[in-house]
Amino acid sequence: MKRRFGLFSGWDASAPVGASPAAADSGRFRWLPSGARSVAGQMFVLQLIILLLFGVAAGTVLVVQARQAGVNEARQRTFAAAAGFAHAPGTLAAMESPDPSALLQPRAEQVRKETGIDYLVAFNPAGIRWTHPNAHLIGRHVIGNYTQPLHGHPRTYTLNTPIGVAVESTVPVLGDHSKVVGLVTAGITVRNIHHQVIRQLPLLLAAGGGALLLATAGIALVNRRLRRQTRGLEPAELRRMYDHHDAVLHAAREGVLIVAADGTLLLSNDEARRLLGLPEDAEGRQLTDLGLAPSLATLLSSTRPVTDEVCEAGDRLLAVSVRPTASHGCRPSSIVTLRDTTELRAVAGRAAVAQRRLRLLYDAMSSIGTTLDVERTAEELTRFTVPRFADYACVDLLDSVLRGGEPEGTMMRRTALSGIDSDHPLYPVGTLVDFASQTPQAIGLGTGTPVLEPDLRNDGGWEQNDPDNADRILAHGIRSMLVVPVRARGVLMGVASFWRTARTEPFEEEDQAVAEELVARAAVAIDNARRYTREHTTAVTLQRSLLPRGVPDQSALEVAYRYLPAQAGVGGDWFDVIPLPGARVALVVGDVVGHGLHAAATMGRLRTAVTNFSALDLSPDELLVHLDELVSRIDSDERGDAQGAGEFEGLLRDGRVARDGIANVTGASCLYALYDPVAGRVTIARAGHPGPALILPDGTATYPDVPVSPPLGLGDGMPVETLELELPEGSYLVLYTDGLLEDRQRDIGAGLDLLRDTLADSAGHGPEALCAAVLDAVLPARPIDDVALLVARTRLLGPEHVAEWEVPRDPAAVGPVRAECAATLEAWGLGDVGYTAELILSELITNAVRYGSPPIRVRLLHDRGLICEVADGSSTAPHPRRAAATDEGGRGLFLVAQLASRWGTRYTARGKVIWAELSPQEDTPEPAAGTEAADSTDDILDQWESI
């Protein structure tokens, strides 16, 4: 065995087998490692480490001693400097002089420079410096504790100063009766002390290094003598090491070969003989003579490094590694290791397949279900699986699922389809299919279990739905099919079908597991999209039912609007155009924070409330105050409902009340603008809402400074301020919600500037064109909130359409005013309603004269119809009542209500206005020829009595 391993330096592979190792070389062993692995080397290293430790310890002690000596010296030097300066002649006199700094500062600096200390400071008992190296600090207070020197006792100590850690001595200067006149402090920083020690280090290091070199030389001489005497390890130890290496080599489960540079096999262990099928006498022969394949023999005899190169050796696959040994001080040769990887090939193949499938499932997590759209999610599934998993893939969903409803029936619609080519016989997207009962799709939908058809050429019932198309599928080369139900949360929504052609492997059981995972992920996304579609459809339906369907007919404003819901869902923005009595029009824009059904429902409640409050003819500030109270009441009711639900739930949990579900405060804002076309005046109030934009006829675009009030529900009853503006005819009022300006890419100020510039550039266009221009220029690419935009161009009701009269408080004045009104109506071409208008005006003027207070005014407005208004200074409004048969009065307002299209009362700052509207298009009952007006009135009363 010694011959095989070549353990001796003089051993030659060409020597006879029976030659003695001692004859080759009886002195030196080739197996013995050099350097520190020998006993002598270990002794040398150990002694050297001990010597180094002694040197480091000695150097450390010297440095510490030097530093300590430096500190002691610093204490002595600072005390001597302080004491010498304090007791020097003239110091006491200088401190008692009127200007101590002028006398002491030059002397102190001279002493500091001569003694080499860092600072010498003299200061009075109050701590005010007389001297200091930095002249700017003279006159400032000393930092530190000098209580002991103030009592006449010198002190030396170490402290932290602004220039570092220093050794400082303070000596008092005593005057008459041992009174402390001043103090002198001298200090040296530790940094300077260390510098002195560092200057001594080269000498210390040189001395230590010299001693180390001398000791190392002595140890080396002793080591050399020890190496010659031991000659390495003893023979018994060498034998034990040799036996151990031999046992390990032949017991290894890897083949080991040692090959000479000329291709001769020097050594082979048992495993190598088994793997290569070597004969017993293989050692000492050329590898090319051992019956190995030429390529394998060439690789084994190679002198280049090789790592795990796979080669065939009969029916085995071997992983071969080759390492040259010349770089390790041995003769030129190579060591070869062999590993049998035949079984690993099949395992590696299966592992690769499993890895590809895991990668497929991992990639599906980021590729499927990226949106809340049913069709898009189904399309993502088919596109992802083709061609990575199948050659063709399609998704068939129940038709009700696509509409967001619950699964119903068996009729399915092809929702998505992807394939390696477009020329295929599969049903196209959008086709409604009712699969036959024996088809895999029907079985999968009915049982909820996957169906695998490895070979479609076998009669499996899949062709029953369309035999002709089945023949075309086979002719196209499709050979395998896998159908997986699309099911999530127990809801079965359809099936996904995967197809493979003859060019790929047919589906197997493992493919079925992968397909189920893919479809399960897509099914959850589809179900989420279905639920979202249902909720979104419900919310959109609710929102559309709550928003205005169009702009009502009126003559005061030319109005255009735009409403865009946010991409995140239905929101709570709303707008309204409300015609009011007196040809006035109210413009409303509001915003409820949040999205979804709750925001839409709250928006509907607020819009209805604004419409109802407007019917009461409230001013904008009063209307917003009432709206604020309503929102506060809504919040209170929702908190009460949530708390009640929490208490009910808490009773089910041992009386512990759950308050986590209490509703948040409703966030809402509103802007209300009231425009009067007769006066050309607009009154604006807002609660937490962006102010309007105003465009004058000359094209100037501004933002009027409308006073802002807290958002609705947070006003706590605070009054709301308004802004009144006189608008020329043709001016534009632009109302909007904050969704028009909010953008993650810009701040609100930049959005307002952009809106103003756009309005100024488009001022000459109409409201519709202005809306389009604003949305094109200002609207963000992806709005994060709803957008409501309302553009109104003002009109004026000219003097030729307005008639006014002052009425004295005299019943006799009713006749003349009535006659003038009749003449005015004839001039306006409203003679068809003249008689009715006279009756209404007579009643209203008579009530104002009898029950009201001056001033009494009558106004007629000719707009789309006729508006009659009677104003007086009383705030008491009349109320219709049912008069008894014997009553002489009480029927006037009943007549007004019967004859007018509509009527009502609005309050002003100085009284009230009772108004009535008449429409010329209506067939107004007129008295027949020769019939008195009272007869017509009696007819109406008779009708009332018959009700």
Secondary structure, DSSP 4 states (H G I P E B T S, - for coil): -HHHHT-BTT--TTS-TT--HHHH-SS-BTTSPPGGGSHHHHHHHHHHHHHHHHHHHHHHHHHHHHHHHHHHHHHHHHHHHHHHHHHSTTHHHHHHSS-HHHHHHHHHHHHHHHHT-SEEEEE-TTSBBS--SSGGGTTSBPPS--HHHHTT--EEEEEEETTEEEEEEEEEEE-GGG-EEEEEEEEEEHHHHHHHHHHHHHHHHHHHHHHHHHHHHHHHHHHHHHHHHH-SS-HHHHHHHHHHHHHHHHH-SSEEEEEETTSBEEEE-HHHHHHHT--TT-TTSBGGGTT--HHHHHHHT--S-EEEEEEEETTEEEEEEEEE-GGGTSPSEEEEEEEE-HHHHHHHHHHHHHHHHHHHHHHHHHHS--SS-HHHHHHHHHHHHTTTT-SEEEEEEEHHHHTT----SS-EEEEEEEES-S---SPPTT-EE---TTSHHHHHHHH-S-EEES-TTS--SGGGS-HHHHHHHHHTTEEEEEEEEEEETTEEEEEEEEEEETTSPPP-HHHHHHHHHHHHHHHHHHHHHHHHHHHHHHHHHHHHHHS-SSPPP-SSEEEEEEEE-BTTB-EEEEEEEEEETTTEEEEEEEEEEEESHHHHHHHHHHHHHHHHHHHTT--HHHHHHHHHHHHHHHHHHHHHHHHHHHHHHHHTTTT----TTPPPPPPEEEEEEEEETTTTEEEEEEESSPPPEEE-TTS-EE---PPEEPPBT-STT-----EEEE--TT-EEEEE-GGGT-BTTB-HHHHHHHHHHHHHHTTTS-HHHHHHHHHHHHS-SS-SS-EEEEEEEE----GGGEEEEEE-S-GGGHHHHHHHHHHHHHHHT-GGGHHHHHHHHHHHHHHHHHH--S-EEEEEEESSSEEEEEEES--PPP------TT-SSS-HHHHHHHHSSEEEEEEETTEEEEEEEE-TTS----PPTT--HHHHHHHHHHHHHH-
